[in-house]
Amino acid sequence: MKKTLKCKHCGNEDLFYTKEKYKGEFEFCMDKEGNPVFNADIHEGATYELRSKYIFCRECDKRVCRIDEFESGEE
């Protein structure tokens, strides 16, 4: 059975996040009025670095668990 996330603080079961740093360059495309168009590849070629070993709750920003505990299925 696959482990699922649930915040012990607020009960959220929907949205969570990890803290990461990214670096890269891209060409921001826009129309003649300055409205963004076709920027789907904005992160292509970027490099990412994990900044925290925890998964956080998107609702209350509290720590939910360590990433390695979630990936290994530990409680």
Secondary structure, 3 states (H helix, E strand, C coil): CCCCCCCCCCCCCCCEEEEEEEECCCCCCECCCCCECCCCCCCCCCEEEEEEEEEEECCCCCEEEEHHHHHHCCC
